[in-house]
Amino acid sequence: MWNPDKEACIEITLIIPKVIITNEITGYTIRELKGLGTSKLAIYTPAVVVPTYKANVVLAKGEEEEELQFSFDLTRDAWYSLGKNEKDEHKLLNRAFVPENYEQNLYGAEWMPSYPNPISTTYLPSGLDAFIFTRFGKRKIPAKPLKTQKKLDGTSITSARSVENLATDVMIHVGGTYEANGVSSIGGSYGCFGYIQKQDIYATPEFAIKASDDDDYDDETTNKAWKNTADKIIKLWRKNKKMLILLDYRDESLNYYPTIVVKE
């Protein structure tokens, strides 16, 4: 018989959503080539082909059990031009976020309800969501140093890391061609992961380049598809106000290296 005078201990399993960014390539798309100072109002934007990867959203129930909710696609690469060499070719740097130690590849996450254009007195909110990696509640997380932080002319790259082995504000955010405050842009990155909708993913790099040549990428913006995906993640997050991100190992030496800069 239960004795109310004795202390009862009931163990409750916390159910937490987790986004698992895998190393499974699902196709190819294009992203803006950063480092060229291209205006949002420019006639075209320099871009390069990058692979897309599967991300699985699961509910983690305790330490062992995980229940798949849905999947989506994103990019892991962040190409940046260091300038042109004597052959008039772009020297590229991949600013992709790589953990300092893949044995410590599980992160907390914060929900940002407006990115780009964070909610402030300076910007009109974009209405697009983002999820920021955290480690012990901090947005600065251990990272492998970039191969360089200098351009070919000796100047520093844009948004260089103040501490080379710490990356700040690594996010999962909108990618592809998106619209914010009336302006359409193709997504680029200094080390974040960009959401890509299915119709902007192609089987080979060649098909991805042809789609750019045929001007197919801006037929429909990513806004609606990303909002639907982000809303599903937020709904899971709201249950306990917690979320995790797991970044699967990728051999950076085997990455696809873009050889052509397209005009998107």
N, C-alpha and C positions, 0 to 999 in steps of 0.2 A: 504494500500500500504506500502511495506517495505521501511523504511527510512534508507539509508546507513549511515547517520550521527548519528544514535542512536546505542548504543552498543547492539549486539545480543548475546544471551547466548544459546548455544546448548549443551545439556547434552548427553554425550557419555558413554554408559555402557561398562565397561572394562570386557572382557571375559578372565577368568583365569582358567587353568587346576587345578583340585584338585584330589589328591589321597585319597580316603576314606578307611582306614584300618578298616575293620569291625570285629565284634566278632563272625562271622558266620564260624563255623568249616566246612571245605570241605573234610577233610580226615586226613591221618597221613603219616609222612615221617621220615627220620632220619637226625640228625645233629651231627657234631663232639662234643664230650664232652671235653670242654676246661679245663685247669688247670693241665694237665698231662705232658705238655712239649713235646708233640708228634712231631717228625720231619716230614716235608713234604715228606721226602724220606723213611719214615718207611714202613714196609711191610703191616701193617694194622693200621687203625685209630680207637680208641675207639669212639663209637657213641651211641646216645640214641634216642628213638622215641619221636617225638613232633607232636602236631596237626598243620595242615595248615589252613589258614584263607583266606576268600575272600577279595580282595581289588578291589574297583571300581574306575575307572578313569572317572571323569565327567568334563564337562565344566561349570563353575559357571558363570552365567550371572546375575550380580547384586546380591542382598542379598537373593532372593527367588528362582530363576529359576536355575535348574541344569539339564544338558543333559548328559545321560550316553554315554560314548564312547566305553569302553571295560572293561573287568575284568581280573584279574590274581590272582595267589595264592602265599602266603608267610607265613613265620613262625613269631611268636611273642616271642618265648621263647629262652633263652640263658643259657643252663645248664653248670655248672662249678663244677668240683670235688674239694672239700676242703680237700681231703685225704681219707684214709680208716680208719674205726673204728676197735674196737677189734674183730668184727665178719668178718673182711676182706671185708666189704661192703663200697662202695663209699658214702660219705656224700655229698649230692648235694645242690648247691645253684643256684637258678634261678636269673640270672642277667638281666632279661627282663626289658626294659625301661617301667616305669609306671609314668605317669604325677603326679606331686605333687598335682595337683587339676584337676580333669577331666572336670571341668567347663572352664578350660583354655587348651583345647586339640586341638586347631587349630594352625598350625605352618606354617612359610614360608619354603622355600626349596632352596638349592643351588644344581646345577648340578656339579658333579665331573666326568670329562671325563675319568678317569682311576683309578679304584679301584677293587681289591687290586693293589698295586704298583702305588701310586700317581706319576704323572709326575714330575720328579726331576732329579738331576745329579746322584742320588744313584741307582735308579731302572730303569729297562726297563719297559715301560708302558704296562699294561695288556690288554688295549683295551676294558675293561669292564667298564660300567658306574655305577654310584651310585648317590643317591639323599640324601642330608644331611638336617636334621631338623634344623631350625633356629627359634629364638625368637627375634624379633626386630633386625634382621641382625646378631645376635650372635649365635655361635655354642654351647655355654653352655646354657642348658635349664633346668628349674626346674623339679626335679624328686623326687619320693619317695626314701628314703635311702634304700640301700640293707640291708637284714637281718643281714649280717655281712660283714666285709672286711678282716677277718682273716681266715687263713686255720687252720686245726686241730692242726698243729704243732706250731701255734702262729705267723707264718710269714704272710705277707700281700699277698692278692690275686694279680694276674697279672693285671696290668693297673687299680689299685685301684683309686677311685675317690679322688681327692684332697679336694673337698668340697662334703660332703656326699649327699646333696640334689641338686646337679647339675650334670647332665650327659653331656658329651662332644662327639661330632661327632656321634650322633645317625643317622643311615642311613637306607635306603632301598638299598640293594645291591645283588649281585649274591649269590645264595645258591645252595643246591644240590651238585653234583659232577661237578666241573668246571676245566678248564685248564687255567693256566697262565704261560707264558714263558716256555712252554714245560713240565710243571709238573701238574699232575692231583691231585686235593685235594677235600675232602668233606668239605663243608662250616660249620663253627661254628660261634660263636658270643660272644661278651662281652656286648651285649645289643642292637643289630641291628635287622633289619627285613630282612630275606633272601628269595629271589625269588625261587620258586620251580616250575618246569615244570610238566605238567599234568601226564606224564607217571611215575613220581616218587612219586605219591600220591596214598595211599591205603585206603581202606574203614575202616579198623580197625588197632589197634596197632599190633595185631598178624600177619596180612598180611604184615605189614611194616617190622616186624622182619624177617618173612619168606623170603621176598625179599632180605634182607641183607644176610641171610644164603645162599640163592641161588645166591648171587653175581650179582644181577640185577641192582643195582644203578649206576654202572659205564658203562652200555652198551652204553649210549650216554650222553655226557656232556651237561650241562645247557647253555653253551655259546651262541649257536645260538638262542635258545628260549628267553633268557634274552636280547640279543641284539635286537631282533625284538620288544620285549615289551618296552625296554628302548628307542629305536628309535621313537616309537609312542608317548611316553611321551615327548621326547625332541622336536618333531615336534610341539606339542601343546604349549610347553614352549616358543618356538622361537617367537610366535606371539607377546607377550608382555614382554618376559623375566621375567615372574613371574610364581610362582607355589605355591600351598598350599598343606599341608598334614593334614588330620583330623584323629585322632586316637580315635575310638569308645571305650566306656567303656567296660572293662572286669573284672569280679569278680576274682581276683587273688587267692582267697581261694578255688576256684573250678577248678583250673588248673589241667590238666593231669600230673601226677607225674610218670616219667619213673622208672621202677623197674628192668630193665635189661640193662646192658652195652654190646653192640654188637661189634664185630670186623669187621670193614668195610674195 
